[in-house]
Amino acid sequence: MLDHIILTVSDVERSLAFCEAALKPLNIKFFMPYKGEEGHPDLWGFGDGKRAFFLDKAREAGSSGYSLGFCGRK
């Protein structure tokens, strides 16, 4: 089962504004700014208020892409 997706973006502020508007009709809201620690990147999360399942990550020079997270639920 798909648990979350992380999009790597070049302009975090612009992406956050777009995501807020695009996800609003689905009742998905921004609620989780995560300050990365111990090698983890800063993340900005959208979700249901309990957990984030759509996140933005700032693109570093020379990088691109996305990350999909899966979980094994029964």
PQR file of N, CA, C, O and H, with PARSE charges and radii, in Angstrom:
ATOM      1  N   MET A   1       0.849  -1.169   0.000 -0.4000 1.5000
ATOM      2  CA  MET A   1       0.000   0.000   0.000 -0.0000 2.0000
ATOM      3  C   MET A   1       0.898   1.237   0.000  0.5500 1.7000
ATOM      4  O   MET A   1       1.887   1.295   0.730 -0.5500 1.4000
ATOM      5  N   LEU A   2       0.549   2.212  -0.815 -0.4000 1.5000
ATOM      6  CA  LEU A   2       1.302   3.468  -0.866 -0.0000 2.0000
ATOM      7  C   LEU A   2       1.090   4.230   0.433  0.5500 1.7000
ATOM      8  O   LEU A   2      -0.047   4.450   0.852 -0.5500 1.4000
ATOM      9  H   LEU A   2      -0.255   2.165  -1.408  0.4000 1.0000
ATOM     10  N   ASP A   3       2.185   4.630   1.068 -0.4000 1.5000
ATOM     11  CA  ASP A   3       2.119   5.334   2.347 -0.0000 2.0000
ATOM     12  C   ASP A   3       2.349   6.831   2.175  0.5500 1.7000
ATOM     13  O   ASP A   3       1.634   7.644   2.761 -0.5500 1.4000
ATOM     14  H   ASP A   3       3.108   4.451   0.727  0.4000 1.0000
ATOM     15  N   HIS A   4       3.354   7.198   1.366 -0.4000 1.5000
ATOM     16  CA  HIS A   4       3.646   8.614   1.162 -0.0000 2.0000
ATOM     17  C   HIS A   4       4.461   8.809  -0.116  0.5500 1.7000
ATOM     18  O   HIS A   4       5.029   7.868  -0.672 -0.5500 1.4000
ATOM     19  H   HIS A   4       3.935   6.537   0.890  0.4000 1.0000
ATOM     20  N   ILE A   5       4.496  10.068  -0.559 -0.4000 1.5000
ATOM     21  CA  ILE A   5       5.321  10.455  -1.695 -0.0000 2.0000
ATOM     22  C   ILE A   5       6.057  11.733  -1.323  0.5500 1.7000
ATOM     23  O   ILE A   5       5.485  12.641  -0.721 -0.5500 1.4000
ATOM     24  H   ILE A   5       4.034  10.832  -0.108  0.4000 1.0000
ATOM     25  N   ILE A   6       7.332  11.791  -1.689 -0.4000 1.5000
ATOM     26  CA  ILE A   6       8.147  12.986  -1.475 -0.0000 2.0000
ATOM     27  C   ILE A   6       8.563  13.507  -2.842  0.5500 1.7000
ATOM     28  O   ILE A   6       9.209  12.795  -3.610 -0.5500 1.4000
ATOM     29  H   ILE A   6       7.797  11.053  -2.179  0.4000 1.0000
ATOM     30  N   LEU A   7       8.193  14.746  -3.146 -0.4000 1.5000
ATOM     31  CA  LEU A   7       8.600  15.380  -4.387 -0.0000 2.0000
ATOM     32  C   LEU A   7       9.781  16.302  -4.126  0.5500 1.7000
ATOM     33  O   LEU A   7       9.775  17.068  -3.163 -0.5500 1.4000
ATOM     34  H   LEU A   7       7.668  15.324  -2.521  0.4000 1.0000
ATOM     35  N   THR A   8      10.780  16.230  -4.969 -0.4000 1.5000
ATOM     36  CA  THR A   8      11.943  17.101  -4.877 -0.0000 2.0000
ATOM     37  C   THR A   8      11.679  18.312  -5.767  0.5500 1.7000
ATOM     38  O   THR A   8      11.465  18.168  -6.970 -0.5500 1.4000
ATOM     39  H   THR A   8      10.785  15.607  -5.751  0.4000 1.0000
ATOM     40  N   VAL A   9      11.693  19.503  -5.175 -0.4000 1.5000
ATOM     41  CA  VAL A   9      11.312  20.715  -5.902 -0.0000 2.0000
ATOM     42  C   VAL A   9      12.423  21.759  -5.856  0.5500 1.7000
ATOM     43  O   VAL A   9      13.208  21.806  -4.909 -0.5500 1.4000
ATOM     44  H   VAL A   9      11.866  19.620  -4.197  0.4000 1.0000
ATOM     45  N   SER A  10      12.478  22.599  -6.899 -0.4000 1.5000
ATOM     46  CA  SER A  10      13.512  23.628  -6.957 -0.0000 2.0000
ATOM     47  C   SER A  10      13.112  24.899  -6.223  0.5500 1.7000
ATOM     48  O   SER A  10      13.983  25.667  -5.813 -0.5500 1.4000
ATOM     49  H   SER A  10      11.841  22.561  -7.668  0.4000 1.0000
ATOM     50  N   ASP A  11      11.818  25.141  -6.046 -0.4000 1.5000
ATOM     51  CA  ASP A  11      11.328  26.346  -5.377 -0.0000 2.0000
ATOM     52  C   ASP A  11      10.274  25.922  -4.350  0.5500 1.7000
ATOM     53  O   ASP A  11       9.100  25.763  -4.684 -0.5500 1.4000
ATOM     54  H   ASP A  11      11.111  24.517  -6.379  0.4000 1.0000
ATOM     55  N   VAL A  12      10.702  25.744  -3.109 -0.4000 1.5000
ATOM     56  CA  VAL A  12       9.812  25.238  -2.061 -0.0000 2.0000
ATOM     57  C   VAL A  12       8.618  26.153  -1.841  0.5500 1.7000
ATOM     58  O   VAL A  12       7.488  25.672  -1.758 -0.5500 1.4000
ATOM     59  H   VAL A  12      11.656  25.874  -2.838  0.4000 1.0000
ATOM     60  N   GLU A  13       8.839  27.455  -1.743 -0.4000 1.5000
ATOM     61  CA  GLU A  13       7.738  28.385  -1.478 -0.0000 2.0000
ATOM     62  C   GLU A  13       6.681  28.321  -2.581  0.5500 1.7000
ATOM     63  O   GLU A  13       5.483  28.314  -2.299 -0.5500 1.4000
ATOM     64  H   GLU A  13       9.757  27.845  -1.810  0.4000 1.0000
ATOM     65  N   ARG A  14       7.122  28.275  -3.814 -0.4000 1.5000
ATOM     66  CA  ARG A  14       6.186  28.193  -4.934 -0.0000 2.0000
ATOM     67  C   ARG A  14       5.437  26.858  -4.914  0.5500 1.7000
ATOM     68  O   ARG A  14       4.231  26.816  -5.161 -0.5500 1.4000
ATOM     69  H   ARG A  14       8.095  28.281  -4.043  0.4000 1.0000
ATOM     70  N   SER A  15       6.138  25.790  -4.626 -0.4000 1.5000
ATOM     71  CA  SER A  15       5.516  24.479  -4.569 -0.0000 2.0000
ATOM     72  C   SER A  15       4.491  24.396  -3.442  0.5500 1.7000
ATOM     73  O   SER A  15       3.410  23.836  -3.620 -0.5500 1.4000
ATOM     74  H   SER A  15       7.117  25.823  -4.426  0.4000 1.0000
ATOM     75  N   LEU A  16       4.834  24.956  -2.278 -0.4000 1.5000
ATOM     76  CA  LEU A  16       3.898  24.935  -1.154 -0.0000 2.0000
ATOM     77  C   LEU A  16       2.610  25.676  -1.494  0.5500 1.7000
ATOM     78  O   LEU A  16       1.519  25.211  -1.162 -0.5500 1.4000
ATOM     79  H   LEU A  16       5.712  25.411  -2.133  0.4000 1.0000
ATOM     80  N   ALA A  17       2.730  26.827  -2.155 -0.4000 1.5000
ATOM     81  CA  ALA A  17       1.542  27.598  -2.548 -0.0000 2.0000
ATOM     82  C   ALA A  17       0.695  26.793  -3.531  0.5500 1.7000
ATOM     83  O   ALA A  17      -0.528  26.742  -3.403 -0.5500 1.4000
ATOM     84  H   ALA A  17       3.616  27.205  -2.425  0.4000 1.0000
ATOM     85  N   PHE A  18       1.346  26.163  -4.513 -0.4000 1.5000
ATOM     86  CA  PHE A  18       0.616  25.356  -5.485 -0.0000 2.0000
ATOM     87  C   PHE A  18      -0.077  24.175  -4.792  0.5500 1.7000
ATOM     88  O   PHE A  18      -1.261  23.925  -5.015 -0.5500 1.4000
ATOM     89  H   PHE A  18       2.340  26.205  -4.617  0.4000 1.0000
ATOM     90  N   CYS A  19       0.666  23.461  -3.959 -0.4000 1.5000
ATOM     91  CA  CYS A  19       0.108  22.273  -3.286 -0.0000 2.0000
ATOM     92  C   CYS A  19      -1.051  22.642  -2.376  0.5500 1.7000
ATOM     93  O   CYS A  19      -2.047  21.921  -2.314 -0.5500 1.4000
ATOM     94  H   CYS A  19       1.628  23.663  -3.778  0.4000 1.0000
ATOM     95  N   GLU A  20      -0.928  23.768  -1.663 -0.4000 1.5000
ATOM     96  CA  GLU A  20      -2.023  24.186  -0.787 -0.0000 2.0000
ATOM     97  C   GLU A  20      -3.305  24.393  -1.580  0.5500 1.7000
ATOM     98  O   GLU A  20      -4.377  23.953  -1.164 -0.5500 1.4000
ATOM     99  H   GLU A  20      -0.118  24.353  -1.713  0.4000 1.0000
ATOM    100  N   ALA A  21      -3.194  25.061  -2.720 -0.4000 1.5000
ATOM    101  CA  ALA A  21      -4.371  25.316  -3.549 -0.0000 2.0000
ATOM    102  C   ALA A  21      -4.887  24.033  -4.201  0.5500 1.7000
ATOM    103  O   ALA A  21      -6.095  23.801  -4.239 -0.5500 1.4000
ATOM    104  H   ALA A  21      -2.323  25.419  -3.058  0.4000 1.0000
ATOM    105  N   ALA A  22      -3.984  23.204  -4.712 -0.4000 1.5000
ATOM    106  CA  ALA A  22      -4.388  21.993  -5.432 -0.0000 2.0000
ATOM    107  C   ALA A  22      -4.983  20.931  -4.503  0.5500 1.7000
ATOM    108  O   ALA A  22      -5.896  20.205  -4.895 -0.5500 1.4000
ATOM    109  H   ALA A  22      -3.002  23.393  -4.681  0.4000 1.0000
ATOM    110  N   LEU A  23      -4.467  20.840  -3.272 -0.4000 1.5000
ATOM    111  CA  LEU A  23      -4.910  19.795  -2.358 -0.0000 2.0000
ATOM    112  C   LEU A  23      -6.083  20.210  -1.468  0.5500 1.7000
ATOM    113  O   LEU A  23      -6.702  19.366  -0.821 -0.5500 1.4000
ATOM    114  H   LEU A  23      -3.725  21.430  -2.953  0.4000 1.0000
ATOM    115  N   LYS A  24      -6.382  21.496  -1.438 -0.4000 1.5000
ATOM    116  CA  LYS A  24      -7.469  22.006  -0.592 -0.0000 2.0000
ATOM    117  C   LYS A  24      -8.811  21.313  -0.862  0.5500 1.7000
ATOM    118  O   LYS A  24      -9.491  20.941   0.094 -0.5500 1.4000
ATOM    119  H   LYS A  24      -5.879  22.182  -1.964  0.4000 1.0000
ATOM    120  N   PRO A  25      -9.221  21.125  -2.133 -0.5600 1.5000
ATOM    121  CA  PRO A  25     -10.507  20.443  -2.369  0.2800 2.0000
ATOM    122  C   PRO A  25     -10.548  19.005  -1.847  0.5500 1.7000
ATOM    123  O   PRO A  25     -11.628  18.453  -1.635 -0.5500 1.4000
ATOM    124  N   LEU A  26      -9.390  18.404  -1.643 -0.4000 1.5000
ATOM    125  CA  LEU A  26      -9.317  17.037  -1.113 -0.0000 2.0000
ATOM    126  C   LEU A  26      -9.208  17.012   0.413  0.5500 1.7000
ATOM    127  O   LEU A  26      -9.065  15.951   1.020 -0.5500 1.4000
ATOM    128  H   LEU A  26      -8.513  18.852  -1.815  0.4000 1.0000
ATOM    129  N   ASN A  27      -9.279  18.211   1.028 -0.4000 1.5000
ATOM    130  CA  ASN A  27      -9.149  18.376   2.475 -0.0000 2.0000
ATOM    131  C   ASN A  27      -7.787  17.902   2.977  0.5500 1.7000
ATOM    132  O   ASN A  27      -7.665  17.407   4.098 -0.5500 1.4000
ATOM    133  H   ASN A  27      -9.395  19.073   0.535  0.4000 1.0000
ATOM    134  N   ILE A  28      -6.768  18.061   2.136 -0.4000 1.5000
ATOM    135  CA  ILE A  28      -5.384  17.758   2.503 -0.0000 2.0000
ATOM    136  C   ILE A  28      -4.712  19.092   2.782  0.5500 1.7000
ATOM    137  O   ILE A  28      -4.688  19.974   1.924 -0.5500 1.4000
ATOM    138  H   ILE A  28      -6.868  18.464   1.226  0.4000 1.0000
ATOM    139  N   LYS A  29      -4.165  19.238   3.989 -0.4000 1.5000
ATOM    140  CA  LYS A  29      -3.641  20.534   4.429 -0.0000 2.0000
ATOM    141  C   LYS A  29      -2.176  20.448   4.828  0.5500 1.7000
ATOM    142  O   LYS A  29      -1.682  19.397   5.237 -0.5500 1.4000
ATOM    143  H   LYS A  29      -4.184  18.521   4.686  0.4000 1.0000
ATOM    144  N   PHE A  30      -1.493  21.585   4.699 -0.4000 1.5000
ATOM    145  CA  PHE A  30      -0.120  21.698   5.166 -0.0000 2.0000
ATOM    146  C   PHE A  30      -0.144  21.737   6.684  0.5500 1.7000
ATOM    147  O   PHE A  30      -0.883  22.525   7.275 -0.5500 1.4000
ATOM    148  H   PHE A  30      -1.894  22.439   4.367  0.4000 1.0000
ATOM    149  N   PHE A  31       0.665  20.887   7.325 -0.4000 1.5000
ATOM    150  CA  PHE A  31       0.707  20.921   8.785 -0.0000 2.0000
ATOM    151  C   PHE A  31       2.051  20.509   9.361  0.5500 1.7000
ATOM    152  O   PHE A  31       2.243  20.582  10.575 -0.5500 1.4000
ATOM    153  H   PHE A  31       1.266  20.248   6.845  0.4000 1.0000
ATOM    154  N   MET A  32       2.981  20.079   8.530 -0.4000 1.5000
ATOM    155  CA  MET A  32       4.190  19.511   9.102 -0.0000 2.0000
ATOM    156  C   MET A  32       5.470  20.055   8.486  0.5500 1.7000
ATOM    157  O   MET A  32       5.971  19.498   7.509 -0.5500 1.4000
ATOM    158  H   MET A  32       2.826  20.019   7.544  0.4000 1.0000
ATOM    159  N   PRO A  33       6.007  21.143   9.047 -0.5600 1.5000
ATOM    160  CA  PRO A  33       7.362  21.505   8.642  0.2800 2.0000
ATOM    161  C   PRO A  33       8.329  20.662   9.486  0.5500 1.7000
ATOM    162  O   PRO A  33       8.255  20.680  10.715 -0.5500 1.4000
ATOM    163  N   TYR A  34       9.222  19.936   8.838 -0.4000 1.5000
ATOM    164  CA  TYR A  34      10.174  19.083   9.549 -0.0000 2.0000
ATOM    165  C   TYR A  34      11.584  19.590   9.295  0.5500 1.7000
ATOM    166  O   TYR A  34      12.054  19.598   8.158 -0.5500 1.4000
ATOM    167  H   TYR A  34       9.283  19.922   7.840  0.4000 1.0000
ATOM    168  N   LYS A  35      12.239  20.003  10.335 -0.4000 1.5000
ATOM    169  CA  LYS A  35      13.623  20.448  10.237 -0.0000 2.0000
ATOM    170  C   LYS A  35      14.503  19.212  10.293  0.5500 1.7000
ATOM    171  O   LYS A  35      14.607  18.557  11.330 -0.5500 1.4000
ATOM    172  H   LYS A  35      11.857  19.996  11.259  0.4000 1.0000
ATOM    173  N   GLY A  36      15.131  18.903   9.177 -0.4000 1.5000
ATOM    174  CA  GLY A  36      15.949  17.693   9.076 -0.0000 2.0000
ATOM    175  C   GLY A  36      17.077  17.648  10.086  0.5500 1.7000
ATOM    176  O   GLY A  36      17.668  18.676  10.418 -0.5500 1.4000
ATOM    177  H   GLY A  36      15.046  19.435   8.335  0.4000 1.0000
ATOM    178  N   GLU A  37      17.367  16.474  10.566 -0.4000 1.5000
ATOM    179  CA  GLU A  37      18.444  16.247  11.530 -0.0000 2.0000
ATOM    180  C   GLU A  37      19.195  14.988  11.149  0.5500 1.7000
ATOM    181  O   GLU A  37      18.638  14.089  10.519 -0.5500 1.4000
ATOM    182  H   GLU A  37      16.887  15.639  10.297  0.4000 1.0000
ATOM    183  N   GLU A  38      20.456  14.923  11.530 -0.4000 1.5000
ATOM    184  CA  GLU A  38      21.287  13.727  11.354 -0.0000 2.0000
ATOM    185  C   GLU A  38      21.252  13.184   9.920  0.5500 1.7000
ATOM    186  O   GLU A  38      21.063  11.987   9.705 -0.5500 1.4000
ATOM    187  H   GLU A  38      20.908  15.653  12.042  0.4000 1.0000
ATOM    188  N   GLY A  39      21.435  14.073   8.954 -0.4000 1.5000
ATOM    189  CA  GLY A  39      21.496  13.652   7.565 -0.0000 2.0000
ATOM    190  C   GLY A  39      20.174  13.614   6.831  0.5500 1.7000
ATOM    191  O   GLY A  39      20.148  13.408   5.618 -0.5500 1.4000
ATOM    192  H   GLY A  39      21.589  15.046   9.129  0.4000 1.0000
ATOM    193  N   HIS A  40      19.066  13.811   7.547 -0.4000 1.5000
ATOM    194  CA  HIS A  40      17.757  13.836   6.894 -0.0000 2.0000
ATOM    195  C   HIS A  40      17.486  15.248   6.391  0.5500 1.7000
ATOM    196  O   HIS A  40      17.872  16.219   7.042 -0.5500 1.4000
ATOM    197  H   HIS A  40      19.087  13.979   8.532  0.4000 1.0000
ATOM    198  N   PRO A  41      16.823  15.378   5.235 -0.5600 1.5000
ATOM    199  CA  PRO A  41      16.540  16.705   4.676  0.2800 2.0000
ATOM    200  C   PRO A  41      15.359  17.375   5.366  0.5500 1.7000
ATOM    201  O   PRO A  41      14.555  16.718   6.026 -0.5500 1.4000
ATOM    202  N   ASP A  42      15.268  18.695   5.202 -0.4000 1.5000
ATOM    203  CA  ASP A  42      14.070  19.423   5.620 -0.0000 2.0000
ATOM    204  C   ASP A  42      12.918  18.950   4.744  0.5500 1.7000
ATOM    205  O   ASP A  42      13.093  18.741   3.544 -0.5500 1.4000
ATOM    206  H   ASP A  42      15.921  19.228   4.666  0.4000 1.0000
ATOM    207  N   LEU A  43      11.749  18.783   5.336 -0.4000 1.5000
ATOM    208  CA  LEU A  43      10.563  18.356   4.602 -0.0000 2.0000
ATOM    209  C   LEU A  43       9.383  19.235   4.989  0.5500 1.7000
ATOM    210  O   LEU A  43       9.306  19.739   6.110 -0.5500 1.4000
ATOM    211  H   LEU A  43      11.606  18.954   6.311  0.4000 1.0000
ATOM    212  N   TRP A  44       8.464  19.409   4.042 -0.4000 1.5000
ATOM    213  CA  TRP A  44       7.235  20.145   4.281 -0.0000 2.0000
ATOM    214  C   TRP A  44       6.092  19.207   3.930  0.5500 1.7000
ATOM    215  O   TRP A  44       5.959  18.796   2.777 -0.5500 1.4000
ATOM    216  H   TRP A  44       8.527  19.000   3.132  0.4000 1.0000
ATOM    217  N   GLY A  45       5.259  18.862   4.919 -0.4000 1.5000
ATOM    218  CA  GLY A  45       4.275  17.808   4.729 -0.0000 2.0000
ATOM    219  C   GLY A  45       2.831  18.259   4.691  0.5500 1.7000
ATOM    220  O   GLY A  45       2.422  19.185   5.392 -0.5500 1.4000
ATOM    221  H   GLY A  45       5.366  19.196   5.856  0.4000 1.0000
ATOM    222  N   PHE A  46       2.077  17.580   3.854 -0.4000 1.5000
ATOM    223  CA  PHE A  46       0.636  17.766   3.736 -0.0000 2.0000
ATOM    224  C   PHE A  46      -0.031  16.452   4.112  0.5500 1.7000
ATOM    225  O   PHE A  46       0.479  15.373   3.813 -0.5500 1.4000
ATOM    226  H   PHE A  46       2.409  16.829   3.284  0.4000 1.0000
ATOM    227  N   GLY A  47      -1.175  16.558   4.769 -0.4000 1.5000
ATOM    228  CA  GLY A  47      -1.885  15.346   5.147 -0.0000 2.0000
ATOM    229  C   GLY A  47      -3.181  15.652   5.844  0.5500 1.7000
ATOM    230  O   GLY A  47      -3.810  16.685   5.617 -0.5500 1.4000
ATOM    231  H   GLY A  47      -1.590  17.435   5.012  0.4000 1.0000
ATOM    232  N   ASP A  48      -3.566  14.725   6.702 -0.4000 1.5000
ATOM    233  CA  ASP A  48      -4.854  14.825   7.393 -0.0000 2.0000
ATOM    234  C   ASP A  48      -4.737  15.436   8.784  0.5500 1.7000
ATOM    235  O   ASP A  48      -5.717  15.453   9.528 -0.5500 1.4000
ATOM    236  H   ASP A  48      -3.054  13.886   6.886  0.4000 1.0000
ATOM    237  N   GLY A  49      -3.572  15.932   9.146 -0.4000 1.5000
ATOM    238  CA  GLY A  49      -3.359  16.515  10.460 -0.0000 2.0000
ATOM    239  C   GLY A  49      -2.761  15.545  11.459  0.5500 1.7000
ATOM    240  O   GLY A  49      -2.269  15.960  12.509 -0.5500 1.4000
ATOM    241  H   GLY A  49      -2.776  15.918   8.541  0.4000 1.0000
ATOM    242  N   LYS A  50      -2.796  14.252  11.144 -0.4000 1.5000
ATOM    243  CA  LYS A  50      -2.209  13.238  12.007 -0.0000 2.0000
ATOM    244  C   LYS A  50      -0.910  12.701  11.432  0.5500 1.7000
ATOM    245  O   LYS A  50       0.036  12.409  12.163 -0.5500 1.4000
ATOM    246  H   LYS A  50      -3.195  13.915  10.292  0.4000 1.0000
ATOM    247  N   ARG A  51      -0.879  12.575  10.101 -0.4000 1.5000
ATOM    248  CA  ARG A  51       0.343  12.129   9.443 -0.0000 2.0000
ATOM    249  C   ARG A  51       0.413  12.751   8.055  0.5500 1.7000
ATOM    250  O   ARG A  51      -0.603  13.059   7.432 -0.5500 1.4000
ATOM    251  H   ARG A  51      -1.647  12.812   9.507  0.4000 1.0000
ATOM    252  N   ALA A  52       1.624  12.920   7.603 -0.4000 1.5000
ATOM    253  CA  ALA A  52       1.843  13.490   6.277 -0.0000 2.0000
ATOM    254  C   ALA A  52       1.989  12.371   5.259  0.5500 1.7000
ATOM    255  O   ALA A  52       2.690  11.388   5.496 -0.5500 1.4000
ATOM    256  H   ALA A  52       2.449  12.670   8.109  0.4000 1.0000
ATOM    257  N   PHE A  53       1.328  12.530   4.136 -0.4000 1.5000
ATOM    258  CA  PHE A  53       1.481  11.535   3.084 -0.0000 2.0000
ATOM    259  C   PHE A  53       1.867  12.156   1.752  0.5500 1.7000
ATOM    260  O   PHE A  53       2.026  11.443   0.762 -0.5500 1.4000
ATOM    261  H   PHE A  53       0.759  13.330   3.944  0.4000 1.0000
ATOM    262  N   PHE A  54       2.018  13.468   1.713 -0.4000 1.5000
ATOM    263  CA  PHE A  54       2.501  14.172   0.529 -0.0000 2.0000
ATOM    264  C   PHE A  54       3.496  15.210   1.034  0.5500 1.7000
ATOM    265  O   PHE A  54       3.125  16.113   1.783 -0.5500 1.4000
ATOM    266  H   PHE A  54       1.888  14.047   2.517  0.4000 1.0000
ATOM    267  N   LEU A  55       4.751  15.086   0.629 -0.4000 1.5000
ATOM    268  CA  LEU A  55       5.792  15.960   1.166 -0.0000 2.0000
ATOM    269  C   LEU A  55       6.630  16.585   0.060  0.5500 1.7000
ATOM    270  O   LEU A  55       6.807  16.006  -1.012 -0.5500 1.4000
ATOM    271  H   LEU A  55       5.053  14.352   0.021  0.4000 1.0000
ATOM    272  N   ASP A  56       7.148  17.790   0.345 -0.4000 1.5000
ATOM    273  CA  ASP A  56       8.093  18.470  -0.536 -0.0000 2.0000
ATOM    274  C   ASP A  56       9.466  18.442   0.113  0.5500 1.7000
ATOM    275  O   ASP A  56       9.596  18.498   1.336 -0.5500 1.4000
ATOM    276  H   ASP A  56       7.005  18.261   1.216  0.4000 1.0000
ATOM    277  N   LYS A  57      10.482  18.353  -0.728 -0.4000 1.5000
ATOM    278  CA  LYS A  57      11.874  18.407  -0.282 -0.0000 2.0000
ATOM    279  C   LYS A  57      12.610  19.332  -1.238  0.5500 1.7000
ATOM    280  O   LYS A  57      12.412  19.254  -2.450 -0.5500 1.4000
ATOM    281  H   LYS A  57      10.376  18.307  -1.721  0.4000 1.0000
ATOM    282  N   ALA A  58      13.462  20.211  -0.705 -0.4000 1.5000
ATOM    283  CA  ALA A  58      14.224  21.133  -1.551 -0.0000 2.0000
ATOM    284  C   ALA A  58      15.247  20.367  -2.383  0.5500 1.7000
ATOM    285  O   ALA A  58      15.941  19.484  -1.880 -0.5500 1.4000
ATOM    286  H   ALA A  58      13.623  20.275   0.280  0.4000 1.0000
ATOM    287  N   ARG A  59      15.327  20.715  -3.651 -0.4000 1.5000
ATOM    288  CA  ARG A  59      16.277  20.088  -4.556 -0.0000 2.0000
ATOM    289  C   ARG A  59      17.668  20.669  -4.316  0.5500 1.7000
ATOM    290  O   ARG A  59      17.854  21.885  -4.253 -0.5500 1.4000
ATOM    291  H   ARG A  59      14.764  21.433  -4.060  0.4000 1.0000
ATOM    292  N   GLU A  60      18.621  19.781  -4.188 -0.4000 1.5000
ATOM    293  CA  GLU A  60      20.017  20.192  -4.083 -0.0000 2.0000
ATOM    294  C   GLU A  60      20.598  20.219  -5.489  0.5500 1.7000
ATOM    295  O   GLU A  60      20.108  19.522  -6.378 -0.5500 1.4000
ATOM    296  H   GLU A  60      18.470  18.794  -4.239  0.4000 1.0000
ATOM    297  N   ALA A  61      21.637  21.016  -5.694 -0.4000 1.5000
ATOM    298  CA  ALA A  61      22.269  21.112  -7.008 -0.0000 2.0000
ATOM    299  C   ALA A  61      22.659  19.723  -7.510  0.5500 1.7000
ATOM    300  O   ALA A  61      23.282  18.943  -6.790 -0.5500 1.4000
ATOM    301  H   ALA A  61      22.035  21.582  -4.971  0.4000 1.0000
ATOM    302  N   GLY A  62      22.286  19.428  -8.743 -0.4000 1.5000
ATOM    303  CA  GLY A  62      22.637  18.145  -9.347 -0.0000 2.0000
ATOM    304  C   GLY A  62      21.736  16.989  -8.983  0.5500 1.7000
ATOM    305  O   GLY A  62      21.994  15.856  -9.390 -0.5500 1.4000
ATOM    306  H   GLY A  62      21.779  20.061  -9.328  0.4000 1.0000
ATOM    307  N   SER A  63      20.679  17.248  -8.223 -0.4000 1.5000
ATOM    308  CA  SER A  63      19.780  16.155  -7.841 -0.0000 2.0000
ATOM    309  C   SER A  63      18.394  16.393  -8.424  0.5500 1.7000
ATOM    310  O   SER A  63      18.067  17.503  -8.845 -0.5500 1.4000
ATOM    311  H   SER A  63      20.469  18.168  -7.893  0.4000 1.0000
ATOM    312  N   SER A  64      17.603  15.366  -8.444 -0.4000 1.5000
ATOM    313  CA  SER A  64      16.219  15.471  -8.880 -0.0000 2.0000
ATOM    314  C   SER A  64      15.481  14.241  -8.377  0.5500 1.7000
ATOM    315  O   SER A  64      16.069  13.355  -7.758 -0.5500 1.4000
ATOM    316  H   SER A  64      17.868  14.464  -8.103  0.4000 1.0000
ATOM    317  N   GLY A  65      14.209  14.205  -8.648 -0.4000 1.5000
ATOM    318  CA  GLY A  65      13.487  12.980  -8.382 -0.0000 2.0000
ATOM    319  C   GLY A  65      12.399  13.056  -7.348  0.5500 1.7000
ATOM    320  O   GLY A  65      11.948  14.124  -6.934 -0.5500 1.4000
ATOM    321  H   GLY A  65      13.731  14.925  -9.151  0.4000 1.0000
ATOM    322  N   TYR A  66      12.004  11.875  -6.954 -0.4000 1.5000
ATOM    323  CA  TYR A  66      10.926  11.704  -5.997 -0.0000 2.0000
ATOM    324  C   TYR A  66      11.191  10.421  -5.217  0.5500 1.7000
ATOM    325  O   TYR A  66      12.067   9.630  -5.566 -0.5500 1.4000
ATOM    326  H   TYR A  66      12.371  11.008  -7.291  0.4000 1.0000
ATOM    327  N   SER A  67      10.423  10.238  -4.171 -0.4000 1.5000
ATOM    328  CA  SER A  67      10.538   9.043  -3.360 -0.0000 2.0000
ATOM    329  C   SER A  67       9.137   8.545  -3.043  0.5500 1.7000
ATOM    330  O   SER A  67       8.265   9.325  -2.659 -0.5500 1.4000
ATOM    331  H   SER A  67       9.711  10.881  -3.888  0.4000 1.0000
ATOM    332  N   LEU A  68       8.929   7.262  -3.202 -0.4000 1.5000
ATOM    333  CA  LEU A  68       7.661   6.646  -2.833 -0.0000 2.0000
ATOM    334  C   LEU A  68       7.885   5.759  -1.617  0.5500 1.7000
ATOM    335  O   LEU A  68       8.840   4.983  -1.577 -0.5500 1.4000
ATOM    336  H   LEU A  68       9.637   6.629  -3.514  0.4000 1.0000
ATOM    337  N   GLY A  69       7.017   5.873  -0.637 -0.4000 1.5000
ATOM    338  CA  GLY A  69       7.108   5.033   0.550 -0.0000 2.0000
ATOM    339  C   GLY A  69       5.937   4.059   0.591  0.5500 1.7000
ATOM    340  O   GLY A  69       4.783   4.448   0.407 -0.5500 1.4000
ATOM    341  H   GLY A  69       6.242   6.504  -0.669  0.4000 1.0000
ATOM    342  N   PHE A  70       6.241   2.816   0.830 -0.4000 1.5000
ATOM    343  CA  PHE A  70       5.206   1.788   0.920 -0.0000 2.0000
ATOM    344  C   PHE A  70       5.188   1.207   2.334  0.5500 1.7000
ATOM    345  O   PHE A  70       6.202   1.208   3.031 -0.5500 1.4000
ATOM    346  H   PHE A  70       7.178   2.500   0.980  0.4000 1.0000
ATOM    347  N   CYS A  71       4.044   0.722   2.735 -0.4000 1.5000
ATOM    348  CA  CYS A  71       3.947   0.052   4.031 -0.0000 2.0000
ATOM    349  C   CYS A  71       3.226  -1.276   3.840  0.5500 1.7000
ATOM    350  O   CYS A  71       2.399  -1.425   2.940 -0.5500 1.4000
ATOM    351  H   CYS A  71       3.220   0.722   2.169  0.4000 1.0000
ATOM    352  N   GLY A  72       3.542  -2.210   4.676 -0.4000 1.5000
ATOM    353  CA  GLY A  72       2.932  -3.536   4.597 -0.0000 2.0000
ATOM    354  C   GLY A  72       1.821  -3.667   5.608  0.5500 1.7000
ATOM    355  O   GLY A  72       2.035  -4.154   6.719 -0.5500 1.4000
ATOM    356  H   GLY A  72       4.213  -2.089   5.407  0.4000 1.0000
ATOM    357  N   ARG A  73       0.646  -3.238   5.233 -0.4000 1.5000
ATOM    358  CA  ARG A  73      -0.513  -3.346   6.139 -0.0000 2.0000
ATOM    359  C   ARG A  73      -1.318  -4.581   5.789  0.5500 1.7000
ATOM    360  O   ARG A  73      -1.430  -4.956   4.622 -0.5500 1.4000
ATOM    361  H   ARG A  73       0.473  -2.842   4.331  0.4000 1.0000
ATOM    362  N   LYS A  74      -1.870  -5.200   6.801 -0.4000 1.5000
ATOM    363  CA  LYS A  74      -2.704  -6.390   6.585 -0.0000 2.0000
ATOM    364  C   LYS A  74      -4.156  -6.019   6.575  0.5500 1.7000
ATOM    365  O   LYS A  74      -5.013  -6.886   6.406 -0.5500 1.4000
ATOM    366  H   LYS A  74      -1.779  -4.895   7.749  0.4000 1.0000
TER
END
